[in-house]
Amino acid sequence: MTRDTIAQAISDLKDLLGERLSTGESIREIHGRDEAYSEPALPDAVAFPETTEEVSAIMKICSRHGVPVVPFGIGTSLEGHVIPIHGGISVDTSRMNRILEIHESDLDAVVQPGVSRTQLNDELRATGLMFTVDPGADATLGGMAATRASGTNTVRYGTMRENVLALEVVLPDGTIIETGSRARKSSAGYDLTHLFVGSEGTLGIITKLTVRLFGQPDTILAATCSFETVGDAVNSVIMAIQMGIPMARIELLDEVQMKGMNIFNPDLNLPEKPHLFLEFHGSDTGVKEQVEMFESVGEEFGVSGFEWATKAEDRNRLWTARHNAYYAGKSLRKGCEGLITDCCVPISALAECIGRSKDMVATSGMIAPIVGHVGDGNFHLMILIDPNDPDELAQAKSLASEVNRLALSFGGTVTGEHGVGTGKKRYMEEEHGAAYALMATLKRAVDPKNIMNPGKTVEVC
């Protein structure tokens, strides 16, 4: 790509989109960073399509000129996915935000990629249905599919992998394809839907999704409880899972994170001990049985301080606090930034992996609160750093690397839900071996010009 080719591409895109193609610095800056501590890089322009056909036309122009394209939802990613490290065009799908169809009898909905999870659930409220994938941030469904997002409800309802039935995707050359169907299963050919779920914008742009819905439970009960050690908290979760208790949410917050939670949420006022945030879904009888079973499990590991939330406003307060854990963690050190890593290991290895990770943090002398969707073996480490201190940044990256490789040693993965982007790419060959080369082969086949989010997930020449 030369300055002349990018200038010509911008000129052609301007003819197509008019004022919906922006080269303004403030707009470009918004699209040159994500939610975490990643080095920013600005796109040359930002496109705001409103239809699939416009996305196709954008891709044809960019393909013709060999200009990089980076899909952008709302910018809540944490591993540099949306940062245009090679410049080019950021394609912002936020204006493609229509809920196209809701099929109540079939428990599915068809939406454009710019629809957010809360927007969909607001629309579903009167139907008695809900969309369950909840990564915390009010992310767009297109971005959530592209990063194979999960979150607090995963232990019961699954990730985006389980909840996307079909996609419409625009390929790098502008071709529009449809993958999957509204049928709940199929044996018809390669599973292209799940090739694009988790592809992080490196193979195409998602322009329509069919997603799975669930019935809203009759009874929802949330709770917090504390333990003397992280090991006790995690081991209670392992036993609860092995007993088959159908928990809807099981969230771990260590004692360091709880200190930040109390600073950021003064009305929370919980003991600065390792905590579980829990939620139970079902009938009145079913929820009562789940609670009794979990209380019995918790007693074996010294649980204390159960606080229950039955009213919707109390549950919302609790989960809002959990979703703001990133900002609560940052409150532990004024002016800091958070270098975040997440890992996922087999549930039986979780207690030891977290325990050894905390030992590594203690040895480093850094502040690094831990939270986790521990019901599915996933935990997050936020290492607090002075953004102006390169030595601290290097030390934080070294610590994150140790934790990632520890997860691999337990047969786990270096990212349970944040994705690869640029932040985790260095570990991909170590995790996947020869399969990583196959990913590059697929990338070359679908995107031979390497214009789709180049430099992310998989490296091709």
N, C-alpha and C positions, 0 to 999 in steps of 0.2 A: 504494500500500500504506500503510495506517495501522496504528497500534499495535493498534487493535481487530481489524483483519482478520488481522494476524499472530498475535495471541493466539487468535483463533478457529481459525485453521489449525493452530496448535500443539496446541490442545485436541482437534481432530479427529484429528490424527496420533497423539496420545497414546492415543486410543481404539483406533486401528488397531494401533499397534506396542507399546504399553505401555512397558516399560523400554528398548526399542530406539529410543526417541526421547529424546535427551538435550539438556537446556538447561544442563548444567554448564559452567562457565567454562573449565575445563581442556580438556574435549573440544572446545569451540568454538574455543579458541585453536589447537589442533592443526589444525583445519580452516580456519583463517583465514590461513594462510601457505603458501608453497611452498619449494622447495629453494634458490632464489636470493634476491637482494636485491630484494624487492618489498614495498611498503608493506602491512602486514597489515590485514585487516578481518574481523571475526567474523560468522559466521552467527547467526541468532537461535536456531536449533536444528539438531541433526544427527540424521538418520534412518539406521537400519541395516537396510535390507530384506534378506530372505533368498530371495525368489522374484520372478519377473517380475510375478506378479499383485500383489504388494505394491508394487512400483515403480509399476505402473499405478494402483493405488489412491492412492498418494502424489501422483502427478501430477494425478489428478482433483481431489483436495482442494486442491492448490496452484493449479490452474487456476481452480477455482471462486472462490477468494479473491483471485486475482491476485497470488500470493506468488512471488517469485523462487526458482528452483531451480538449484543448482550441483552437478553430478556430481563425485564425489571418488573417486579410486582409492587411491593411497598417498601422494600429495603430493609426487612427485618432479619436477613440472613446473618450468620455469625462466622463464616469461614471465607469471606471475600468473594462469594459466588457472583455478586452483581457488579463487582468493581471492574471496569473496562481497562484492564492492564495494558492492552494494546490499542487503546483508543477506539475509534469507530462510532457506531450508532447504538445508543441505548434505546430499546423498544419498550416503552412503558405501557403496560396493558390495563392501567387503572380505569380507563374510560370504557373498557369492555366489561361492564359490571352488571349485566342483566341476568336475572334468574329466568331461564327460558321455559322450563317445564318442571312441575312437581307431580309425580305419580304416587299418590298416597297409597293406593292399593298394592303397588309394587315396591314400595319403600325405596324410591330413588328420586334424584333430581338432576336436571340438566342445567348447567350454569356456564357463563362465560368466565374467563380466567381471572378477571378483576374483581369478582365477587369475594367478599371477605367472609370468614367463618361466622362472625357475629351477624352480618347482614343476612346470611342464609338462615341462621337460627331464628332471627327476628321474624322472617317471613314464614317460618315453619311453626311458630309458636301456637297458632290457632288450629293447626292440623293434628296436634298430638304427636308429632314426629320431631326428631332432632338429628343434627349432624354432629358426630362425636369427636372428631380429631381436633385436639385442643393444644397447640404448641405454646400457648401463653400469649404471644403477640397476636394482634388481630390481623393475621397474615391473609393474603389473597389465596384462593384455592389453587390457582395456577402455579403460584410459587410453592405452595405446600406440596403439590404433586411433583413439581420439578425437583424438589429437595427430599422427597419421600419423608415428609414431616410426620411427627407423632406427637407425644405430649402426655398430659396427666391422665387421660382416659385410656391409654393404650393397653394397659393390663387386661381390660375387659373387652374393649371394642376394636382394638387393632390400630395399625398405622394407616397412612395413605395407601400403602401397598394393598391392604385388604379392602379399602373403602373406595377405590377408583375402579369403576366397571368398564368405562370406555373413554376414549379421547378423540378429539380432532386436533391434528398437529399440522403446522406448516413447516415443511422441510427447508433446508438451506437454499435450494434452488427455486423456492416458491410453490412447489407442489403441495396441494392440500390432501391429506389422507385422514381416514377414520380407522381407529383401532378398537377392537372389542365390540360389545353390544350391550343392550340392557338385560340380556339373559344372565342368570346368576352363574352359569358355567358354560364352558365351550372347550371342545377338543379340536377346533378348526385352525390348524397351523400354528406358527410361532406366536408366542405371547408378546405381541408388539406393544400392547398397552403398558406392560410392566418393564419394557425396555426404556420407555420414555419417562415412567415414574421413577424419579431418582437420577435422571440424566443431567440435571442441573443446567439445562439450556445449552448443552453441548451438541445436541442432535437435531433440535428444532424448537419451535415456539408453540406451546400448548394454547389453543384458541377456544376449546370447549371441553367440558368434563361432564361425565355422568357419574354421580357419586352415590354411595349407599347411605341410606337413612335408617334410623332405629326409632322404635316407639319410646316416648317419654315415660320413665318409670312412675308408678303410682306413688312411691315413697322414696325420698332422698334424705339421707342422714349423713352429715359430715362431722368430723371430730378431729381433735388434736390430742396427742399423748406424748409423754416424754420417757426417756430411758437414761440410765447412768452412762452408758457407752454407746458409741455408734455400732459396735459389734452386736450388742444386745438388740438394738433397733432392727438391724439388718437380719439377724437370725430369726427374729419374730416374723418378719416378712417372708423369709424362706419357708418357715414352717407353715404359715398361713397359705402360701401358694401350693405347697406340697399337699396340704389337706384339702385343696380344692375350694377354698372359700372364695366365692365370686366377687372379689373386691372390684369396685369401679375405679378407685384412685388410691394409690399408696405412694406418698411422697416423703422422702427423707430430707431433713435439713440438719446439718451437724451443729455443734455448739457454737462454732464461729459464725455460721450463717444466722443462727438465732439471735446472736448479739446484734448483728446488722438489722435483722427484722424488727427488733424492738426500737432501735434508733430511728429507722425509717417509718415505722408504724407505731407511734407512742401508745396508742390505745390497745395494741395487741398484748403487751405486758405478759409474755410467757417466760417460763424459766429458761435460762441460757444453758440448756442441755440438749442433746440430740433429740429431735422430735420426728414423729410421723404425722403427716396430715392425711386423713383418711376420708373416703366417701363410699357409702353403700347404696346400691340401687335395687329396687324390686318392689314386691308387695309388702304390706305392713308386716305380715307374718315372716316373709322371707328376710326382710331387713333385720327384724328382731333376732332371727336365728343367726344371721351373719355376725351381728354385733356380739352376741353371746359367745360364739365360737372364737372371734378374734380376741375378746377380753380374756378368754381362757388361755389362749396362746400367749398373749402379752404378759399374763401373770407369771408364766414360766421364765420370762426374761426381765422381770422386775419393772414392768410398766407402771407408770404413775401419772397423775394429773390429767385424767380424761376430761376434756371439755367438749360438750356436744352442741351442734348447731342444727336445729330443725327448721328454723324459718329461712326462707329464701334470702332475705337480706343479710342474715348472719353467715350463711354459706357463701354468698357472694363476697362478703367482706374477707372471709378466710381465704378464698381462692384468688381474690384480687391481690391480697398480700403475698401469696405464693407466686403469682405470675410476675410480681414486681421484685422477685428475689434478686435479680441482677442489680437493680438500683439500690436495694437494701444492702447488698454486699459491698457496693461501692461506697456506701456511707461509712464503712469501717476505716476508710483512709481518705481524707479530704484531698480533692484534686487528682485522684488516681484515675486510671483507666483499667479495664479488666481484660486480661488475656484469657480467653475461655477455651477449654478443651472438654470434650465429652467422650466417654468410652462405654462399651457395653460388653458384659461377660456372661457366661452361663450362670444362672441364678445360684448354683451351689458354690461358685467361686467368688460371689459378690462380697461377702464379709471380709475375706482375706484380702481381696484386691483393694477395697476401700481402706482397710486398716494399713496396708503397706503404702498406699498412696498418701495417707495422712502422715506416716513416718517420713516419707520423702519430703513432704511440705515442711515438717518440723526441722529436718536436717538442713533444708535450704534457708530457713529463717524468714521465709516470705509469708505473707498473709494470703490464704487461699481457701475461702469458704467452699463447702461441698453441699450440693443439692442433688437429688436424684429421683428418677422415676423407677424406684427400686423394685417394683413389682415385675418389671421386665429386664432387670439386670443392668439398667442404664444409670450412670451418674455423671455429674458435671463438676468441673473444678474451675473456679474463677480466680486467677492469680492477679493480685492487685499490684500495679506498677506505677511508677512515676513516668509518664509518657515522654518526658524530656531527659531521661536517664538511659542511655543505650546499654549500659552494663546491666541494669535491672531487666531490661527487655531481653537481653541475651540469657540472663539467668532464668527468667520466666519461661522462655522457649525451651531451655534445657530441661527444666522441671516437667513441662508438658510432654516433652519427648520421652522422658523416663516413664511417666504414667501411661502414655500410649503404648509403649513397648511392654510394659507390665501387663496391660490388658491383652495384648497379643499372646503373651506367654501363658495366659489362662485359656487360650482358645477363643478369645473374644475379638472385638473389632475396635479400631481406633475412632470410630464415630457411630454412635447408636442413632443419632437423629440430626446432628448439625450438618452433616454432609462433608464433602471433600473440599470443593472450591480450590483455593490455593493453599489453605492452611494445613490440610491433611494429605496433600498429594504426595509428599515425600515418603509416606508410609505405605502407599498403595501396592507397590511391588512386593514389599515385605509381607503384607497381609494376603495378597492374592496369588503371588507366584506367577506361573505361566498364564493364568487366567487374565492377568493384567494386560498382557500382550494381545489377547483376544479382544479386550475392550478397545484397544487402539485400532485393531483391524475393523471393528464395527464403526468406530468414529470415522476412519478414512472412507469406508464404503458409503456412509450416509452423508458425510460432509467432506468431500474430497478437496475442497479449497480451504478447509480449516478456518471458516469464518464464524462458526457458531461458538461464542464464548471461548475463544482460543486461550490456551494456557491453563484451563481449569480441568480438574478431575483426572484427565489422561493427557499425556504429552504426545503429540504427533509432529512430524517434520514435513 
